Amino acid sequence: MARSLRIEYEGALYHVTARGNERKNIYFSKTDYKRFFHYISEAQKKFGIKIICYVLMSNHDHLVIVTPEANLSKAMHYINGSYTTYINVKRKRSGHLFQGRYKAIIIDRDNHLLELSRYVHLNPVRAKMVQKPEEYLYSSYKTYIKNTKSKMLYESQVLEMISDVNGYAKKEYQRFVEAEIDKEYDNPLSYVYGGIIIGCNGFIKETLSRKKDDFLQKEQIAHSRALRSENTVEEILDIVSRFYNTSKDELLKKKDTIVRKIAIYLIKENTGATNKEIGKVFGRIHPTTISKIYERFRKELKKSRTLRREISKIEKKFSHVEP
């Protein structure tokens, strides 16, 4: 079986998971969890990685990692390799502890980091190990909601998406996470492109472009023609305003209109513009608000065949799509 594709670059954000071989436990005592944290701390010193959030379950773990340098493979080889050696020596065993290689998915932080952090922190609740996420010992959640500090954790990258005021951000984050405890949850990892990327078309295209120039020409990359396309924010605004027979100024100024939502959705799907950049275009809208508009519209799109047809008609007017 071919190995899954790895894309590494400076500043990349990953959701990393590793499972025990044959789904067996990888942690057997409190000391084991502490030792795994020790190897993470050492990897931070050696490779400069940043841990945004985490949860260590009994037979698998979830780590959300930023790599200031393009070195995820080196860092994970050190962490998992060192921990495997420790367990093998301690338990007088040999062989693999983990089930194959770790899985790493590149995340579009603008649109998916906040939701991903909630998914990670709710893992023990979904597994019915605890009733509230703060009750689980081996999770970063307590640091997110309490006035505690962790030398290992960079939670500010998530909390600043909610508010610049730390105490307020912590309270709002707790509300954000716990609002989903008793609800049917939409797994953010359900929308993985090619097994390696979660994000809109613009983000996927930008990420894949970091590989060799001919990478997008390969047949195994689905939607490669669309991803090779070039679109600008201005082009999309022009097309949307003409389609709905309105001026671009009206499109940018009128709040809470379906046309405005469509424009934001299409920009997110077809350009590499960040939420911050899009927010400036639409009159200094906060990046988090842009993310919410985009995510809500995606859900509306799933429910409405009429809306999907309308989006399809607009996209056919893009220069790279054949009529």
MIMAR-555778 format. One record per atom (N, C-alpha, C): residue in three letters; x, y, z. Coordinates in steps of 0.2 Angstrom, whole numbers, plus 2048, in hexadecimal, padded with zeros to 3 digits. Last residue first. Layout:
<pts>
ALAXYZ...
</pts>
This chain:
<pts>
PRO7A388679BPRO79B88679BPRO79888079AGLU7B18827A6GLU7AE88279FGLU7A68827A0VAL7B988C7B0VAL7B48877B0VAL7B18877A9HIS7C18977B2HIS7C48917B1HIS7C088B7B0SER7B98A27B3SER7BD8A27ADSER7C089B7ACPHE7A989F7BAPHE7B08A07BBPHE7B489F7B5LYS79D89B7B6LYS79F8A27B3LYS7A68A37B5LYS79A8907BELYS79B88F7B7LYS79E8967B3GLU7978967CAGLU79E8937C9GLU79F8927C2ILE78A8997C8ILE78F89E7C9ILE79689C7C8LYS78488C7C7LYS7838917C2LYS7898967C2SER7878877D4SER78A8847CESER78A8897C8ILE77F88F7DCILE78688F7DDILE78A88D7D6GLU77388A7D8GLU7758917D7GLU77C8927D7ARG77387D7DCARG77287E7D5ARG7758867D3ARG77387F7EAARG77987C7E6ARG77987D7DFLEU7678857ECLEU76D8897EDLEU7738867EATHR75F87A7E9THR75E8807E5THR7648847E5ARG7628707F2ARG76486F7ECARG7648757E7SER767873803SER7638767FDSER7668747F6LYS77086D80CLYS76886C80CLYS76486E806LYS77C871808LYS77B86A809LYS774868809LEU77B87F80ALEU77C87C803LEU77B875803GLU77B880818GLU775882814GLU77587F80DLYS78887D81BLYS78387881DLYS77C87A819ARG78F887815ARG790880812ARG78A87C814PHE78A89281DPHE788891816PHE78988A813ARG79188F828ARG78988F828ARG78788E821GLU79E891824GLU79C88B826GLU79488A826TYR79E89F820TYR7A089A81CTYR79D89381EILE79A8A582CILE7968A6826ILE7988A1821LYS7A58A1834LYS79F89F836LYS79A8A0830SER7B08A882ESER7B08A182ESER7A989E830ILE7AC8B5830ILE7AD8B3829ILE7AC8AB829THR7AD8B683ETHR7A78B683BTHR7A78B4834THR7BB8B583FTHR7B78AF842THR7B08AF83FPRO7C08C1839PRO7C18BA836PRO7BD8B5839HIS7B38CE839HIS7B88CA83DHIS7B98C383AILE7B38DA82CILE7AF8D4830ILE7B58D0833ARG7B68E5824ARG7B98E482BARG7B58DF82FGLY7AF8E4818GLY7AE8E981CGLY7B08E8823PHE7B38DA80FPHE7AC8DB811PHE7AB8E0816VAL7C18DA80FVAL7BD8DC809VAL7B68DD80ALYS7C48D681CLYS7C58DD81ALYS7C28DF814GLY7C08C881BGLY7BC8CD820GLY7BE8D481EILE7C98C3813ILE7C28C4810ILE7BE8C9815GLU7D58C481BGLU7D48C8815GLU7CD8C9812LYS7D08BB825LYS7D28C2827LYS7D28C6821ASN7CF8AF81FASN7C98B2822ASN7CA8BA823THR7D98B0810THR7D88AE816THR7D18B1819ALA7D88AA7FFALA7D88AF803ALA7D68AD80BGLY7DA8A17F4GLY7DE8A07FAGLY7DD8A5800THR7CA89D7EDTHR7D08A17EDTHR7D489F7F4ASN7BF8957EEASN7C28957E7ASN7C889A7E7GLU7B88957FAGLU7B988E7F6GLU7BE88F7F0LYS7B88A27FELYS7BB89D802LYS7BD8977FEILE7B08A77F3ILE7B78AA7F4ILE7BB8A57F8LEU7A48A17F5LEU7A889F7EFLEU7AF8A27F0TYR7A08A6802TYR7A189F801TYR7A689D7FBILE79F8B37FFILE7A48B1804ILE7A68AA803ALA7948B37F6ALA79B8B57F4ALA7A08B37F9ILE78A8AD7FEILE78D8AA7F8ILE7938AC7F6LYS7888B8807LYS78B8B1809LYS78E8AD804ARG7848C27FEARG78A8C3802ARG78D8BC804VAL7788BC7FBVAL77D8BD7F6VAL7848BE7F9ILE7708BB806ILE7728B5804ILE7788B67FETHR7768C8813THR7728C680DTHR7758BF80AASP77C8CE81EASP7788C881FASP7738C6818LYS77E8DF817LYS7808D981CLYS77A8D481CLYS7858E780ALYS77F8E480DLYS7808DE811LYS7928EA805LYS78F8ED80BLYS7898EA80ELEU7958E17FALEU79A8E2800LEU7978E5806LEU78B8E37F2LEU78C8DD7F4LEU7918DD7FAGLU78C8F17EFGLU7868EE7F3GLU7878E87F6ASP7988F17E8ASP7978F57EEASP7918F27F2LYS7948EA7DCLYS7998E77E1LYS7998EA7E8SER7838EA7D9SER7898ED7D9SER78E8E97DETHR7798DC7D1THR77A8E17D6THR7818E47D6ASN7758D07CBASN7738D77C8ASN7748DC7CETYR77A8C47CETYR7748C67D2TYR7728CE7D0PHE7858C47C5PHE7808BE7C5PHE77A8C07C8ARG78D8CF7C9ARG7898CF7C2ARG7848C97C2SER7918CA7D5SER78D8D07D5SER7898D17CEVAL7988BF7D2VAL7928BE7D6VAL78E8C47D5ILE7A38C47CAILE79E8BF7C7ILE7988BF7CBASP7A98CD7D3ASP7A68D07CDASP7A18CB7CALEU7AD8C47DDLEU7A98CA7DELEU7A58CC7D8ILE7B68BD7D5ILE7B08B97D8ILE7AB8BF7DAGLU7C08C67D2GLU7BD8C37CDGLU7B68C07CFGLU7C58CA7DFGLU7C18CF7DBGLU7BD8CC7D5VAL7CB8BE7E3VAL7C58C17E7VAL7C18C57E2THR7CF8B37D5THR7D18B97DATHR7CA8BB7DDASN7D58A37D0ASN7D08A87D1ASN7D28AD7D6GLU7DB8977C6GLU7DD89D7C9GLU7D78A17CASER7DC8857C8SER7D988B7C5SER7DC8917C9ARG7E08797CDARG7E587C7C9ARG7E28837C7LEU7D48747D2LEU7D98777D7LEU7DF87A7D3ALA7CD8707C7ALA7CA8757CBALA7D08787CFARG7D58657C4ARG7D486B7BFARG7D28717C3SER7D585C7CESER7DB8607CDSER7DA8667C8HIS7CB8547D4HIS7C985B7D3HIS7D085F7D1ALA7D78497DCALA7D084B7DAALA7CF8527D9ILE7E58437D7ILE7E38487DBILE7DC84A7D8GLN7E98397CEGLN7E68377D5GLN7E483C7D9GLU7EE83F7C3GLU7E783D7C3GLU7E483B7C9LYS7F884D7C5LYS7F78467C6LYS7F08447C6GLN7FA85B7C5GLN7F88587BEGLN7F68507BFLEU7FE85F7D1LEU7F785F7D0LEU7F585C7C9PHE80C85D7CFPHE8088597D4PHE8018597D2ASP8158647C8ASP8108607C4ASP80C85C7C9ASP81C86C7D2ASP81786F7CDASP81286A7CALYS81B8647E2LYS81E8657DBLYS8198687D7LYS81286C7EFLYS8168667ECLYS8198687E6ARG80C8787F1ARG8128777F5ARG8168717F3SER7FF8767ECSER8048797E8SER80B8797EBLEU7F88717F6LEU7FA86C7F1LEU80086F7EDTHR7F587D7FDTHR7F8878800THR7FC8737FBGLU7ED8847F3GLU7F38877F5GLU7F88827F9LYS7E287B7F2LYS7E687C7ECLYS7ED87F7EEILE7DD87B7FFILE7DF8757FCILE7E48767F6PHE7D98897FFPHE7DE886804PHE7E1880801GLY7CF8897F5GLY7D588E7F5GLY7DB88B7F9ASN7C68807F9ASN7CA87E7F3ASN7D08837F3CYS7C887E80CCYS7C4880805CYS7C987F7FFGLY7CD870815GLY7CC877814GLY7C887880DILE7D886381AILE7D186681BILE7D186D81AILE7E1856812ILE7E085E813ILE7D985F815ILE7E3848810ILE7E884C813ILE7E7854815GLY7DA841809GLY7DC83E80FGLY7E2842813GLY7D48497FFGLY7DA8447FDGLY7DD841803TYR7CD85380BTYR7CF852804TYR7D584E803VAL7C1850817VAL7C8850815VAL7C984F80ETYR7B6852820TYR7B7856819TYR7BE856817SER7B584C82CSER7B2849827SER7B384C820LEU7BA853836LEU7BF84F832LEU7BC84B82DPRO7B085983DPRO7B485D839PRO7B9859834ASN7A1851840ASN7A8850840ASN7AC85483BASP794858847ASP797857840ASP79E857841TYR78B850854TYR790854852TYR79385284BGLU77C85285CGLU77F84E857GLU784852854LYS77F85886DLYS77C859866LYS780854862ASP78485A87AASP77E856879ASP77B856872ILE78F862877ILE79085C87BILE78A857879GLU79086F871GLU78F86986DGLU78F862870ALA79387887AALA78C878877ALA78B872873GLU7A087687EGLU79B873882GLU79487387FVAL7A787F875VAL7A8878876VAL7A2874879PHE7A188C878PHE7A1889871PHE7A2882871ARG7A388D886ARG79D88D883ARG79C88A87DGLN7B188E885GLN7AE888889GLN7A7888887TYR7B389987ETYR7B589387BTYR7B288D87FGLU7AF8A3887GLU7AB8A2881GLU7AD89B87ELYS7B88A2891LYS7B18A1893LYS7AD89F88CLYS7C48A5889LYS7C389F88DLYS7BC89D88EALA7C18B3886ALA7C28AD880ALA7C18A6883TYR7C18B9892TYR7BB8B988ETYR7BB8B3889GLY7CF8B8895GLY7CA8B5899GLY7C38B4896ASN7D58BF889ASN7D68B888BASN7D18B588FVAL7CF8C787CVAL7CF8C8883VAL7CF8C1886ASP7CD8C586FASP7D48C7871ASP7D58C8878SER7C48B686ASER7C48BD86DSER7CC8BF86FILE7C58AC861ILE7BE8AD864ILE7BE8B4867MET7D18AA85DMET7CC8AA858MET7C58AC85AGLU7D88A9868GLU7D88B0865GLU7D38B085FLEU7D789B86BLEU7D38A086FLEU7D38A786CVAL7E1896862VAL7D9894861VAL7D589A865GLN7ED89B865GLN7EB89B85EGLN7E489985DSER7EE899873SER7EC89F871SER7EA8A086AGLU7F388C876GLU7EC88D875GLU7E9894873TYR7FF884875TYR7FE88B872TYR7F788C871LEU80887B882LEU80287D87ELEU80288487CMET81287988BMET812875885MET80D877880LYS810880896LYS816882892LYS81687E88BSER80188689BSER804880899SER80A882894LYS7F788C8A8LYS7FC88D8A3LYS7FF8878A1THR7E68918ACTHR7EC88D8ADTHR7F088E8A7ASN7D88958AFASN7DE89A8AFASN7E48968B1LYS7CF88B8A3LYS7D188D8A9LYS7D78928A9ILE7CD887895ILE7C888A899ILE7CA88D8A0TYR7D9882890TYR7D588688CTYR7D088A890THR7DD879899THR7E287F898THR7DE884894LYS7D486F898LYS7D487389ELYS7D887989DTYR7D786988BTYR7D186D88CTYR7D1872892SER7E1861887SER7E3868888SER7DD86C88ASER7E1851890SER7DE85688BSER7E085D88DTYR7E084789ATYR7E5847895TYR7E384B88FLEU7D58478A3LEU7DB8498A6LEU7E084B8A0TYR7C484D8A2TYR7C984989FTYR7D084B8A0GLU7BC8578A6GLU7BD8528ABGLU7C384D8A8GLU7BA86089CGLU7BF8628A1GLU7C085C8A6PRO7AF85A894PRO7B685A892PRO7BB85B897LYS7A485089ELYS7A685789CLYS7AD85689AGLN7A384289FGLN79D84689DGLN79E84D89BVAL7AE836898VAL7AC83B89DVAL7A683F89BMET7AD82C88FMET7B282B895MET7B083089ALYS7A682C883LYS7A282B88ALYS7A782988FALA7AB831878ALA7AD82A87AALA7AA828880ARG7A783E879ARG7A483A874ARG7A5832875VAL7B0842883VAL7A9842884VAL7A583E87FPRO7BC84187DPRO7BB83C883PRO7B483C884ASN7BA84B872ASN7BC843871ASN7BA83F877LEU7BA858873LEU7B4854875LEU7B584D874HIS7C685D86FHIS7C485D876HIS7BE859878VAL7C585B861VAL7CA857865VAL7C885786CTYR7BA86385ETYR7BA85C85CTYR7BF858861ARG7C0870861ARG7BA86D865ARG7B9866864SER7CA870858SER7CC87085FSER7C686E863LEU7C287184CLEU7C686B84DLEU7C886B855GLU7BD87E84DGLU7B887884DGLU7BC87184FLEU7C888584CLEU7C4886852LEU7C0880852LEU7CE88183FLEU7D1880845LEU7CD88084BHIS7C7884833HIS7C687E837HIS7C987D83DASN7C989182DASN7C388E82DASN7C1888831ASP7D7894830ASP7D289982FASP7CB896830ARG7DE88882EARG7DD88B835ARG7D7890835ASP7DD87A826ASP7DB881824ASP7DA88482BILE7E886D829ILE7E287082BILE7E2878829ILE7ED85D824ILE7EF864824ILE7E8868825ILE7EF84F82DILE7EA852829ILE7EC85A82AALA7F7840830ALA7F8847831ALA7F384A82BLYS7F9831839LYS7F5835834LYS7F583C835TYR80882783CTYR80382C83ETYR7FF82F838ARG809816835ARG80B81D836ARG806821839GLY80380883EGLY80680B838GLY80881283AGLN7FE80984DGLN7FB806847GLN7FE80A841PHE80B808859PHE80680C856PHE80480884FLEU8147FF85DLEU80F801862LEU80980485FHIS81D7F1856HIS8197F7855HIS8147F885BGLY82A7E8860GLY8257E985BGLY8227F085BSER8297E2871SER82C7E486BSER8277E5866ARG8297E4883ARG8267E287DARG82B7E4877LYS82A7E8891LYS82E7E288ELYS82B7DF888ARG8257F4895ARG8217EE895ARG8247E8892LYS8317FD893LYS82D7FC899LYS8297F689AVAL8347FB886VAL8397F988BVAL8357F8892ASN8297FF87FASN82B7F887EASN8307F6883ILE82780C884ILE822807885ILE825800884TYR83381287ETYR832812885TYR82D80D887THR831810870THR83780D874THR83680D87BTHR82581886FTHR82581186DTHR82B80D871TYR82B825871TYR826822876TYR82581A875SER833827867SER83682786ESER831823872GLY82A82685CGLY83082185DGLY833821864ASN82283185FASN81F82A85FASN82582585FILE82C83C85EILE82783B864ILE825834864TYR83483A852TYR83783A859TYR83283985FHIS82A83A849HIS82E834849HIS831834850MET82584784BMET82084184DMET82483B84DALA83084F846ALA82D85084DALA82984984FLYS83184A839LYS83784A83ELYS83484A845SER82584E834SER827847834SER82D846839LEU82585C835LEU820858839LEU822851839ASN82C867830ASN830861833ASN82B85D837ALA82F87682BALA82C870828ALA82E86982AGLU82C88083AGLU83087D835GLU82D877831PRO820882841PRO82488883EPRO829886839THR813878841THR81A877840THR81D87D83DVAL80687484DVAL809879848VAL810878847ILE7FA868850ILE80186A850ILE80286F84BVAL7F085F85AVAL7F0864855VAL7F6868855LEU7EE84E85DLEU7F285385ELEU7F1858858HIS7E7840864HIS7E684585FHIS7EA84B861ASP7E982E866ASP7EA835868ASP7E883A862HIS7E481E86DHIS7E6823867HIS7E782A86AASN7E0817878ASN7E3813872ASN7E581886CSER7DC821881SER7E081B883SER7E381787DMET7E083187BMET7DC82C87DMET7E082687FLEU7E584187DLEU7E883A87DLEU7E3835880VAL7E3850874VAL7E084B879VAL7E3844878TYR7E8861872TYR7E985A871TYR7E4856876CYS7ED870869CYS7E986C86ECYS7EA86586DILE7F9875864ILE7F4879865ILE7EF87686AILE80A874866ILE804870867ILE7FE875868LYS81787785ALYS81287A85FLYS80C876860ILE828873858ILE821872856ILE81D87585CGLY836873859GLY83387A859GLY82B879857PHE83F86985APHE83C86A853PHE838870853LYS844868867LYS848866861LYS84586885BLYS83986D86FLYS840870870LYS84486E869GLN82F86486BGLN82E86C86AGLN83586F86BALA83485886FALA83385A868ALA832861866GLU83385987DGLU83985987AGLU83985A872SER82585987ESER82985F880SER83085F87DILE82284D879ILE81F852876ILE823859877TYR828845883TYR82B84587CTYR82884A878HIS82084988EHIS82784A88EHIS82A84A887PHE81484388APHE81484A88APHE81C84D88BPHE81883688CPHE816838885PHE816840885ARG81983689AARG81F834896ARG81E83788ELYS80C83889ELYS81183D8A0LYS81783C89BTYR80682C899TYR804832897TYR809838898ASP80E8238A2ASP80E82289AASP80C829897THR8098268AETHR8108278ADTHR8118278A5LYS7FC8218AELYS7FD8288AFLYS80582A8ADSER7FC8138A2SER7FC8168A9SER7FD81E8A9PHE7FB810895PHE7F980B89APHE7F980D8A1TYR7F8813884TYR7FA81688BTYR7F7811890ILE7F480C87AILE7FB80F879ILE7FD812880ASN7EA7FE877ASN7EC80487BASN7F380687ALYS7E57F9866LYS7E77F886DLYS7EA7FE871ARG7E37F9859ARG7DF7FD85DARG7E07FC864GLU7EE7F3853GLU7E87EF854GLU7E37F2859ASN7F77FF85AASN7F77FA856ASN7F27F5858GLY7EF80F85EGLY7F3809860GLY7F280385BARG7F181D853ARG7ED818856ARG7F2812858ALA7F282F851ALA7F6828851ALA7F2823855THR7F083E849THR7ED83984DTHR7F283284CVAL7F084F847VAL7F4849847VAL7F184484BHIS7ED85D83DHIS7EA858842HIS7ED852841TYR7F886B83BTYR7F686483ATYR7F286183FLEU7FE879832LEU7FA876838LEU7F786F836ALA80D88082DALA80887B82CALA804879832GLY81988782EGLY81288A830GLY80C88682FGLU821881820GLU821885826GLU81B888828TYR81B87081BTYR81D87781ATYR81D87B820GLU817861814GLU81A86481AGLU81C86B817ILE80D854810ILE80F85B80EILE81185E814ARG80D84380CARG80E848811ARG81084F80ELEU801836807LEU80583C805LEU80684080BSER80382680DSER7FF82C80CSER80483280BARG80B819804ARG80B81D809ARG806823808ALA80380B7FCALA8078117FBALA806815802MET8047FA800MET800800800MET804806800
</pts>
